[in-house]
Amino acid sequence: MDALAIIDQLDCPKGLPRRALAMASERREELAPLLIAEIQDFLLEDPDERVPSDALFFIFHLLGSWGETAAYRPLAALLRVSNDELEWILGDATTETSHRVMAAVFDGDPQPLHDIIFDKAADEFVRSRMFETLAMLVHQQKLDRDLVADFLRRSFDDLQDEPGNFVWEGWQSAIAMLGLDELTPLVKLAFEQELVEPHICEFRHFEEDLAYAKAGGSLSDWQGSSCLPFGDVIEELSWCAAFGYAGEREESLSEILDRDEPAEPAANPHRNVGRNDPCPCGSGKKFKRSEEHTSELQSQNRIS
């Protein structure tokens, strides 16, 4: 199958195109520039006329899985398209994986992340997640902690005219993730002024997260996989698509490539579950925070 045929098979609205994803990964060097070009071509189209394809969802995650730094700026631009377009392209992957993909493709310059954060026309949940991307990159020693702390301090003033916007949730989360005790007074003020929506997060939650960070250890010890760069695309999206345990183990790339017929596609929940709908795990929490319950879900499905 040639490269263009693989890209064509990624335009899969009903499930997970495992074979196409596996073949793309096997031919990463050839496919990466073509996938980046797909993103760039989409962005060059007239926003009033362009029609997002389902392939963009899988292209976004493939490039993240490969850690393609050349994709960093095109993907950052993609995250700034209109809310309706982004909802169609990524659905709730905007909160589940966008921050992890951007951490994986980071090219050393935080400015594209800053631009997303301060773009009032961008999706507020993506803007929020980019704050957490900055914190993740500090933990990965790809950004200087003091520089990010200064950015977070300045952001308090720069975002004052957006009270209640979800971007504030990411702001306080990033401060907690970095253990920036010196910014606690600012965070407390943000809660007192209800810049952070009270029904989304309370100051005590910030204090709990800050305490975890100050205790040391790796970020994943207390944040789980939601703070790790995006990994193997088939493994990651198999879990997202099924919202349940997929079996004793995932098929290897070679097994998928050797299979005569593609596996039955799993439904993609990002198109069916709204950001404010209950998480499918049954926790009662909103879906936009459901990544916190991934390990719990996996355990429950193993038992059942």
N, C-alpha and C positions, 0 to 999 in steps of 0.2 A: 504494500500500500504506500503510495507516495505521500509527501508531507501535506499537500493540500487536501487529500482525501482524509487524512487523520484529523485535520482541523475541521473539516466538514462533519465528521462523526462526533465532534465535541458539541455540535449544535443539537443537544439532546434535551428536550423539554420534559421528558417523562421519567428520567431516572439518572443513574450513574453510569456513564460510558466507560466502564472499567478497561475494556480492551484498548480503546483509543487513548485513554490516559496512560496505560502501560506502554503502548507503542511510542507515544510522545516522549515519555521519560527515557526510553531506550535510545531515542534519537534526539536527545536534548540539545546537543550542539547545533544540529541542523534546524530544529524547531524553534528554539528560543528567539532568534531574531524575527522569525515569521510571526510568532505569537505577539511579540512586542509591536510589530507593525500592524497587527489586527487592532490592538488597542489604539495606536496612534491614528490609524485610518478612521476609526469610529469617532475619535475626538475631533477630527478635522471636518467631519460632516456638519451640515447645518443643524443645530440643536432642534429646530422646529420640524425637521424632516427625517432625521435619523431614527432608525428602529433598532433597539438593542437586540442582539441575538443571545440565545442561551449559551453559546460557546464562550461568551465573555466571562461568565461565572467560573467555568472550568479553566480558562486561560489565566484569570486572576490567581487562582489557587495553584495551578501548575508552576507559574513563575515564582510564587512564594515558596513552593516546595523545593524548587531548584536553587533558591537564594540568588536569583538573577539581579545583580545590582544595576544592570543596565535598564531594568524595568522599573526601578524605584520612582523616577520622575513621571513616566507615563501612568503608572498606577496611582500615584498621588493626584495627578490630574483627573483620572477616572473617578476618584473618590469625591471630586468637587462638582460632578455633574448634578443636574437637578434632582430633587428628592424622588420624584416619580421615576426617573430613569434609573437611579441607583437602587430603588426598591425593586424594580424589574430585574436588574442585573444581579444583585447580590441578596436581596431579601434581608433576612435577619443575619446573614453572614456579615453584615455591617457591624454587628456587635459581637458575633461569635468568633470571627476570624480576621477581620480587617486589620486589627492592631498587630496580630501575629504575623500576617503576611508582610506588612510594612516593616516590621522589625527584621524579618528574614531577608528582605531585599535592600535594606538600608545601605547607602553608598558613602556615608560619612558626613553628610551635610544635613543638619536638622531643619534647614529653612523650609523645604516642602512640607514638613510636618507642621511647622509654625503657620504656614500659609493656610493649611486646612483648618487649623484650630481657630484662626481669626477670620475665616470666611463665613460671614453671617448667612450666606445663601446655601452653604453646605449642610448636609445632614447633621443634626445636633448630636446624634449617637456616634457617628464617625468622628466628629470633632472631639467628643469626650474620650473616645478610645485612643486618639492620637496622643493625648496627654500620657496615657498609660504606655504607649509605645516608647515615648521618651524615657520613662522610668525603666522599662525593660532594657533599653539600650545602655543605660547607666550600669545596670546590674551585669550586663554582658561586657562592660568595659569598652564600649564603643562610643560613649559620650562622657564628657567630664561632669561629675556630680555637681560641682559648684556652678558651672555654667547653666545647667538645667535648673538648679535651685533658683538662680537669679531670674531665669525666664519665668518660672512659676510665681515668683514674687511680683514681677512686673505684670503678669497676667491678671492678678487681682484687680489692678486698676483698669487694665485694658478691656476687661469683660464686664465692668460695672453696669453697663447699659443693657445687659441681658439677664436680669434676675430670673431664676427659675428655669433657665435653659439647661438641658442635660449636660452641656459642656462642663458645668461646674462640678458635676459628679466625678468626671474624669480628673478634673483639677485637684480636688481633695484626695482622690484615690492615688494619684501620682505622688503627692506629698507624703502620704502614708507609706506607700511602697518604698520610698527612698529614706524613710526614717528621719525626715527633716523636722526635727523637734522645734527648731528655731522659727518655723513658719506656723506653728500651732496657733499663736494668737490671731494670725490672719484667717486661718481656717475657722476658728471659733467665731470670729466676726462675720464670716461668710454665712455660717449657720444662723447666727443671731439675726442677720438681715434677710434671711430666707433666700439668699442667692442660690443655695442648694435647696431643692424642693424637699420639705420635711418628710413627705411620704416615700421618697426615693431612698434617703439615707439620713441618719441622725448623727449628731456629733459623737455620741458614744461609739458608733460603728467606726468612725475615723480613729478614735482613741485606741480601740481594740486593734485595728490594723497597724497603727503606728507602733504599738507595743510589740507586735509580732516582728515588725521590721527591725526595731531597735534590739531585739533579742538575738539578732544575727542569724546565720544559716542562709541557705539559698532561698530565693524568692519562691521557687516552686514548692518548697516545703510547706508553705502556708497558703499560697495562691493556686497551687495545682498547675495543670497543663495550660490554663488560660493565660499564663504569662510566659510561655515558651514560644520560640519562633515556630512558624508553621512547619510541619514535618512532612512525612510521606503522604502524597496527595490521595492515594487510594485508601490507605488506612484512615486518614483524617476524615475524608468525605464519606467513607463507608459508615463510620460511626454517626456522623451528622445526619446522613440520609436515613438511617434505620431507627435512630433513637432507641437502640436496644443492642444487646450483645450479639455479635455477628457469627459466633461459633467459637470453636476451640482456638482457631487462629485464622488470620487472613491469608488468602492465597498469595504466593510469591509472584513477583512480576513475571518470571519465566513460566509459571503455571498458567497465568492469565493469557500470556502470548501463545502458549501451546494449545489452549482450549479451542475447540472447533467453533463453538457458539458462545456468544456473550452470555454472562449470567443474567438472570432475571433482574431488571433494574429495580432499585429501591426508590420509594417516593422521596422526593426532596422536600423536607419540611420548611425550608426557607421561603417557599412560595405560599405556604398554607397557614403558617402561624404568625400572627401579627406581633409587633414588638410589645404590645401591652396585653397580649393574651397570656393565660396561665402557662407556665412551663409544662411540657409534656411529662416531666418526671413526677408530677403530682405533688410537688412541694408547696404549691400555692403561690410561689413567687412568679413575677413576670418573666416572660421568656427572654427578655433582653439580658437577664442576669443568670440564665440557665446553665452557662458553662460551669458555674460553681458546683453544679450537682452531677457532673459527668461521672466522676468516680463512684458516686453513690448509685447511679443508674446502672453502671456496669456490674457492680456487686449484686444488685437486686436481680438483674437478668441472669447472672451466673447461677444464683440460687434457684430461680424459677425454672 
